[in-house]
Amino acid sequence: MSTSGSRNEPVEVRLGKVLAAHGLTVACAESCTGGLVTSRLTDIAGSSAYVMGSVVSYSDEVKEKLVGVQHATLAAHGAVSEETAREMAEGVRRAVGTDVGLATTGIAGPGGGTAEKPVGLVYTAASGPWGTVVRENHFRGTRMEVKQQASETVLAMALDALTEKEKAESQQDKRGTGR
């Protein structure tokens, strides 16, 4: 039976149920979302069982010192890149010692965009027992709408990855027991 809850529930509630049911923990490294992902996770009563910590790594210096993003990565690809998002998710997971690491880095606007990296470009990453997945997103809307879409996306990425892992384990269990 799935622990991911009803599709009518907010993604953070469904993700929290999966994390709690499997005894998994999560940490976040957020840049453009400024703590919104962690806020959504901790809005849920009982989330202290699975939310271990968060770093709002808005500056490159904090990305390097606290989250573990390599200086060479930032120099070669910039803060808003697939490579940086990957290192943020993996780095916060390692630094805090959790099962899952989530990361967001991008340009929420209304300023700061360029032709190469426009406003609304956000990289989201989820690292866990399944490996690390990174997604390039192009969101539209106000600054708050971009932040909201980015937080929704990274939470859904983690839920999808954990749900797929849960399904695979269930199938393996069925094969192992001859059902």
C-alpha positions as CSV (number, residue, x, y, z in Angstrom):
1,M,0.0,0.0,0.0
2,S,1.3,3.4,-0.9
3,T,2.3,5.9,1.8
4,S,2.2,8.9,-0.5
5,G,-1.3,10.0,0.5
6,S,-4.2,11.5,-1.4
7,R,-3.5,13.5,-4.5
8,N,-5.8,16.2,-2.9
9,E,-3.2,16.8,-0.1
10,P,-0.4,19.3,-0.7
11,V,2.8,17.8,-1.9
12,E,4.7,18.7,1.3
13,V,2.1,16.6,3.3
14,R,2.4,13.7,0.9
15,L,6.2,13.9,1.0
16,G,6.2,14.1,4.7
17,K,4.1,11.0,5.0
18,V,6.5,9.0,2.8
19,L,9.6,10.3,4.7
20,A,8.0,9.5,8.1
21,A,6.7,6.1,7.0
22,H,10.2,5.0,5.9
23,G,12.1,6.7,8.7
24,L,13.9,9.0,6.2
25,T,15.3,12.5,6.8
26,V,15.6,15.6,4.6
27,A,17.7,18.8,4.5
28,C,17.4,21.7,2.1
29,A,19.9,24.0,0.4
30,E,17.9,27.0,-1.0
31,S,19.0,30.0,-2.9
32,C,16.3,31.6,-4.9
33,T,13.5,30.2,-2.8
34,G,15.0,31.7,0.4
35,G,13.7,29.1,2.8
36,L,10.3,28.5,1.2
37,V,10.8,24.8,0.6
38,T,11.8,24.3,4.3
39,S,9.0,26.5,5.5
40,R,6.5,24.4,3.6
41,L,8.0,21.2,5.0
42,T,8.0,22.5,8.6
43,D,4.4,23.9,8.3
44,I,3.4,20.2,8.9
45,A,2.9,19.1,12.5
46,G,5.4,16.4,13.4
47,S,7.9,17.4,10.6
48,S,10.7,17.5,13.2
49,A,10.8,13.7,12.8
50,Y,12.2,14.1,9.3
51,V,13.3,17.7,8.6
52,M,16.8,18.0,10.0
53,G,18.0,21.3,8.7
54,S,18.3,23.9,6.0
55,V,20.8,26.4,4.6
56,V,19.7,29.5,2.7
57,S,22.8,29.6,0.6
58,Y,22.0,32.9,-1.2
59,S,25.7,33.8,-1.7
60,D,28.4,31.9,-3.5
61,E,30.5,32.0,-0.3
62,V,27.8,30.2,1.7
63,K,27.2,27.7,-1.1
64,E,30.9,26.8,-0.9
65,K,31.5,27.0,2.9
66,L,28.3,25.5,4.2
67,V,26.9,23.4,1.4
68,G,30.0,22.1,-0.2
69,V,29.7,23.5,-3.8
70,Q,33.1,23.5,-5.4
71,H,34.6,26.9,-6.2
72,A,35.5,25.5,-9.6
73,T,31.9,24.6,-10.3
74,L,30.7,28.2,-9.5
75,A,33.6,29.7,-11.6
76,A,32.8,27.5,-14.6
77,H,29.0,27.3,-14.5
78,G,27.8,30.0,-12.2
79,A,25.4,29.8,-9.2
80,V,22.4,29.2,-11.5
81,S,23.3,26.0,-13.2
82,E,22.6,22.3,-13.2
83,E,26.0,21.5,-11.8
84,T,25.6,23.9,-8.8
85,A,22.1,22.6,-8.1
86,R,23.4,19.0,-8.0
87,E,26.3,19.9,-5.7
88,M,23.9,21.8,-3.4
89,A,21.5,18.9,-3.0
90,E,24.4,16.4,-2.5
91,G,26.3,18.7,-0.3
92,V,23.5,19.6,2.1
93,R,22.6,15.9,2.3
94,R,26.2,15.1,3.2
95,A,26.7,18.1,5.5
96,V,23.6,17.5,7.6
97,G,23.7,13.7,7.3
98,T,20.3,13.1,5.9
99,D,18.8,10.6,3.5
100,V,17.5,13.2,1.2
101,G,18.8,16.6,0.1
102,L,16.8,19.2,-1.8
103,A,18.2,22.3,-3.6
104,T,16.9,25.3,-5.6
105,T,19.0,27.9,-7.4
106,G,17.8,30.3,-9.9
107,I,16.6,33.8,-10.9
108,A,13.3,34.7,-9.3
109,G,13.2,38.3,-10.7
110,P,12.0,40.7,-11.5
111,G,15.6,41.7,-12.3
112,G,18.8,39.8,-12.5
113,G,18.1,37.9,-15.7
114,T,20.3,37.8,-18.8
115,A,19.8,36.4,-22.3
116,E,21.6,33.2,-21.3
117,K,19.9,33.0,-17.9
118,P,16.5,34.7,-18.0
119,V,14.3,35.5,-15.0
120,G,12.4,32.4,-14.1
121,L,15.3,30.0,-14.8
122,V,15.5,27.8,-11.8
123,Y,17.4,24.5,-11.3
124,T,15.9,22.1,-8.8
125,A,17.6,19.1,-7.5
126,A,16.7,16.1,-5.3
127,S,19.4,13.7,-4.0
128,G,18.6,10.5,-2.1
129,P,18.8,6.7,-2.2
130,W,17.7,6.9,-5.9
131,G,20.7,9.0,-6.8
132,T,20.5,12.7,-7.8
133,V,18.0,14.2,-10.2
134,V,18.3,17.8,-11.5
135,R,15.7,19.6,-13.5
136,E,16.0,22.9,-15.5
137,N,12.8,24.9,-15.1
138,H,11.5,28.0,-16.8
139,F,8.8,29.6,-14.6
140,R,6.7,32.6,-15.4
141,G,5.1,35.1,-13.0
142,T,6.0,37.4,-10.2
143,R,9.0,36.8,-7.9
144,M,6.7,35.1,-5.4
145,E,5.1,32.9,-8.1
146,V,8.5,31.8,-9.3
147,K,9.5,30.9,-5.8
148,Q,6.2,29.0,-5.2
149,Q,6.6,27.1,-8.5
150,A,10.2,26.2,-7.7
151,S,9.3,25.0,-4.2
152,E,6.4,22.9,-5.6
153,T,8.7,21.4,-8.2
154,V,11.5,20.3,-5.9
155,L,9.1,18.8,-3.4
156,A,7.3,16.9,-6.2
157,M,10.7,15.7,-7.5
158,A,11.5,14.1,-4.1
159,L,8.0,12.7,-3.7
160,D,8.2,11.2,-7.2
161,A,11.6,9.7,-6.7
162,L,10.6,8.2,-3.3
163,T,7.3,6.9,-4.7
164,E,9.1,5.2,-7.6
165,K,11.6,3.7,-5.2
166,E,8.7,2.5,-3.0
167,K,7.0,0.9,-6.0
168,A,10.2,-0.9,-7.1
169,E,10.8,-2.3,-3.6
170,S,7.2,-3.5,-3.5
171,Q,7.6,-5.3,-6.8
172,Q,10.8,-6.8,-5.6
173,D,9.1,-8.0,-2.4
174,K,6.3,-9.6,-4.5
175,R,8.8,-11.4,-6.7
176,G,10.8,-12.5,-3.7
177,T,7.8,-14.0,-2.0
178,G,6.4,-15.7,-5.0
179,R,3.2,-13.7,-5.2
